[in-house]
Amino acid sequence: MKKVAAIIRPFKLEDVKLALVNAGIVGMTVTEVRGFGRQKGQVERYRGSEFTVEFLQKLKVEVVVADEKVELVLQAIGEAAKTGEIGDGKIFISPVESVVRIRTGEVNDQAL
């Protein structure tokens, strides 16, 4: 099993959700996060004053899938989240040792 964590632009969430559902992926966790990368923030104006917002608002979408579905998830998220501009985000893949469904006690693939 693998955990796929994608940092995306907030307005792309619905597109990513639809792409994952259409790919047969059920269940995801979404967290509001802040960060910066090559984009290095942006300049904003407020009441005539300029200031730099260094940490931009992003969303972190996490799904845990069987190994054979990782490529499908990568493709779905990559296509749905892409704008072609700096700041589109990143996708991270990590191994998952074990999963337990709390309600039933099912483990690993049965728990997904």
Secondary structure, DSSP 8 states (H G I E B T S, - for coil): -EEEEEEE-GGGHHHHHHHHHHTT----EEEEEEE-STT--EEEEETTEEEEE-SEEEEEEEEEE-GGGHHHHHHHHHHHH--SSTT--EEEEEE----B-TTT--BGGGG-
